[in-house]
Amino acid sequence: MSISLIGKNAKESVTLKLNEMFAILKAKGEPVIHLGGGEPKSKAPIDAITAITAHLNTGEVRYAPVDGTIEMKRAVIRYTQDHYYRKVEPENIIISSGAKQALMVAMQAILDPQDEILYTAPYWVSYPEMARLCGAVPVAVTPEDGSFIPRMKDIEQNVSSYTKAIIINSPNNPSGMIYPAELIKEIIEFAEKKGIYIIMDDIYHSLVFDGKKTANPFDYISDFSDNSKLIIINGISKAYAMTGFRIGWALANKKLIKAMANIQGHQTSGPSVLLQKAAIGAINGVQSGVESLRTTLENNRNVLISKLNALDGVRVTNPDGTFYTFVDFSKYDKDSTRLSNFLLEKVKVLTMPGVEFGMEGYLRISFCGSIKEINEGVERIKWALDPKSPNELYIGDRKLVRDWK
Ligand SMILES: Cc1ncc(COP(=O)(O)O)c(C=O)c1O
């Protein structure tokens, strides 16, 4: 069997693989706890459900325009005005099947083979693989000072004549950190001067805590005409708890959007009209669900962080947003894949290995589940890792016995 180089080199998404493994264990009746999840547990907004149902009931579900329906684009224009205080035009928008596809077609439209694309570590698992799918070279920038916030110096040192784009994800998956507005300003101005694209992956920008806000990239660009290098990615997956609806979008200059639409037109065509109807319902409907999810997550974060702080030897950073925290477990095991496997095998708690996000020795722990799962999950981790733990732990009527040191 002959498989292409891209086919051979494409790595499986470890986060998706672990999610599948979790589902299998759960179906077998194992008492597993998911502390690795990447989606909120709340229901989709009722306005999304009524909108999609009404359209489905017409029985007429046709192809959508390649770059999205005009009604959906109007919803995105409104969203952009509400969140970024900027009026964009329909030609500045492409609607895709999830923020993931919006990112992918953006990369395909700007990257040539051998071009480099920078992103800061820790980073979302898909960035390097997406770059490779374009034949481009992924370059991770790891802050030299060991923090989760890069310095301008870290970025500048990694820019070469091949650099075509920089991806910024704030608040960040997996660290939950918001990058300071001053840094975003510096990066955007630097990129504009050098003619490098800036891709702002803003998918978590509504899920922020402690009254903090993410920077508005529009504040720092001189114009949004065909010379603009700014690309903003967003979607309904996280803020509206609509991961399965697969609707995301990109904002960019009109010429680039046209190129992206041409690519998307041969890949998937426009995203399903039904799912766009649901997205329109969510964006134009009552917004209280977003705030209620945000406050639930903030509360969950507080519980998780105080529990983790009580764990000896781990280094915890308080996330500003998202539903993840990235915890340094290197005192227990420097190999995060081994540690994650150990916790799943011994105490049935799923965490995500930090190495997949570009930093070894860390685990990504999510707080999008229930408080009960957070409390019990961290208790089990503590029992597994603390050598002073009692020899036995009961999960329901199942007895776990420590057979390790
Ligand atoms: C940083 C980041 N960007 C993009 C996405 C993709 O979102 P969507 O579900 O809209 O494809 C995710 C999903 O996990 C993410 O974490």
The ligand as an SDF file (V2000), in Angstrom:
LIG
                    3D

 16 16  0  0  0  0  0  0  0  0999 V2000
   -7.1420   26.8290   20.6410 C   0  0  0  0  0  0  0  0  0  0  0  0
   -8.2240   26.2050   19.8370 C   0  0  0  0  0  0  0  0  0  0  0  0
   -8.4700   26.6840   18.6030 N   0  0  0  0  0  0  0  0  0  0  0  0
   -9.4180   26.1490   17.8280 C   0  0  0  0  0  0  0  0  0  0  0  0
  -10.1950   25.0910   18.2710 C   0  0  0  0  0  0  0  0  0  0  0  0
  -11.2210   24.4980   17.3270 C   0  0  0  0  0  0  0  0  0  0  0  0
  -12.5210   24.8170   17.6560 O   0  0  0  0  0  0  0  0  0  0  0  0
  -13.7510   24.2620   16.7840 P   0  0  0  0  0  0  0  0  0  0  0  0
  -14.4640   23.2810   17.6490 O   0  0  0  0  0  0  0  0  0  0  0  0
  -14.6070   25.4710   16.4890 O   0  0  0  0  0  0  0  0  0  0  0  0
  -13.2270   23.6480   15.5480 O   0  0  0  0  0  0  0  0  0  0  0  0
   -9.9720   24.5580   19.5490 C   0  0  0  0  0  0  0  0  0  0  0  0
  -10.7370   23.3840   20.0170 C   0  0  0  0  0  0  0  0  0  0  0  0
  -10.3760   22.6880   20.9360 O   0  0  0  0  0  0  0  0  0  0  0  0
   -8.9650   25.1380   20.3550 C   0  0  0  0  0  0  0  0  0  0  0  0
   -8.7060   24.6780   21.5890 O   0  0  0  0  0  0  0  0  0  0  0  0
  1  2  1  0
  2  3  1  0
  2 15  2  0
  3  4  2  0
  4  5  1  0
  5  6  1  0
  5 12  2  0
  6  7  1  0
  7  8  1  0
  8  9  2  0
  8 10  1  0
  8 11  1  0
 12 13  1  0
 12 15  1  0
 13 14  2  0
 15 16  1  0
M  END
$$$$
